[in-house]
């Protein structure tokens, strides 16, 4: 991997993040989308955060069908990852569970080849705009340092995901198993467009598995993930810190905290995943 200093212009794929979320209505509360190869991680698997964003966008559209009101914001997304999908067409079925004055709830399930792949519940409302009364956040610079690891650069082995958005990782928290510290920090931004709340959701799961820093590389599939969306991101870099609290028995957790360029908390994500202990 190259550093940010070695390459100032990030590599790019042809489709921006927003285009990867595009869906077509095929029936009441039902949508068709396509999982493209631009958002694949190592091992050829579609990135889980991308799938979350696709399903959440469909859930918002399904709610808008029922209410015919102004677009609403995702406040929380709870997801069960049931199986890894193939690249290609998927179908998303939405069901509005509750329509409320402050909070609405939508179930949204992603299917492929008549099999349920991802089951989600999306809590919908209005994101706050006022300043919080209390915060406890990680301390990170607003932009990556010159020596930050750039995951794509010209590395032919980098997965397509690394070329579809700009990811920089703090070299002090990447690939250093001798430190025995289950923490990783990074900076992420979309290419060719500003970050929105769905990109913030994606960033909650974008960094490599933190187990790399414990000497446990490999595919670490997410089983369950719950994300809280806290504010719309300002233009610029999103910064994220990911920590694991416990690793054992073939399982591990990851807690991600995502801040925007103004230092506002925009996303919190906690997941349970399978650990590549072998």
Buried (B, 14 or more C-beta within 10 A) or exposed (E): BBBBEEEEEBBBBEBBBBEBBBBEEEEEBBBBBEBBBBBBBBEEBBBBBBBBBBBBBBBBBBBBBBEEEEEBBBBBBBBBBBEBBEBEEBBBBBEBEEBEEEBBBBBBBBBBEEEEBBBBBBBBBEBEEEEEEEEEEBEBEEBBBEEBBBBBBEBEEBBBBBBBBBBBBBBBBBBBEEEEBBBBBBBBBBBEEEBBBBBBBBBBBBBBBBBBBBEBBBBBBBBEBBBBBBBBBBEBBBBBBBBBEEBEEEBBBBBBBBBBBEEBBBBBBBBBBBBBBE
